[in-house]
């Protein structure tokens, strides 16, 4: 008989949780906000994958999900207490792959004529949600670095910054693929 995994441990019942390495912190700690927001982004990327039809885009989004899961593990580790090597997670090649995908998608899109409102196709709308969560995760990571005087590897910040750019361009591409017009902001609010 296979032993089932224990889903509830009761160790968090008093508003604390364990980081990688066993250090316990309050559940509202900025570190949890950072990796929790990355986890939220990853969950929405899962929804985006379901909404996207293009197999190459799906595959690249899945690759991003794996990177984000590893990034979350990095953020869930207090490097002052437990050593975790980033080299296995976010590499210069990870960032280059995002940049290459941005350039490839952008080359097939019309020039921007102004600010774009989130919307259009369902997949593009979900992609915009992912983009905004990515920006929030980026802010949380910076807050963790500042508030806890923790050094966050520059590759993490670069990856998150490029990822939000990728998601913006991807949202535009998803509208183009589904023949949905981009919605430009009407500055006059008419």
DAQUI-V865186 format. One line per field, one symbol per residue. phi: phi as a letter, one per 40 degrees, with the letter a starting at -180 (. if undefined). psi: psi as a letter, one per 40 degrees, with the letter a starting at -180 (. if undefined). burial: + if it has 9 or more other ideal C-beta (glycine too) atoms within 8 Angstrom, else -. A space follows every 50 residues. Layout:
phi=???
psi=???
burial=???
//
This chain:
phi=.ccccccbbgcccbgbaccdhgccbccccdccccccccccdcccccccdc cccccccdccccdcdcccccccccccbcccbbcbccdcbbbdcccccccc ccccccccbcccbicbccigcdcccccccdccccccddcccccdcccbfb ccddcccccccccccdccccdccccccbfbccbcccdcfc
psi=hhhiihdheeeeeffiihiheehhiieeiddddddddddddddddddddd didhdddddddddddddddddddddehheddhhhhddechiddddddddd dddddddeiiiheahhihabiddddddddddddddddddddddddddefh hhhddddddddddddddddddddddddefhiihihhdef.
burial=-----------+---++-++--+-+-+--++++++-++++++-++++++- -+----++-++++++-+++++++++++++--+-+-+--++---++-+++- ++--+---+------+-+-++-++++++++++++++++-++++++----+ -++-++++++++++++++++++++++++-+---+------
//
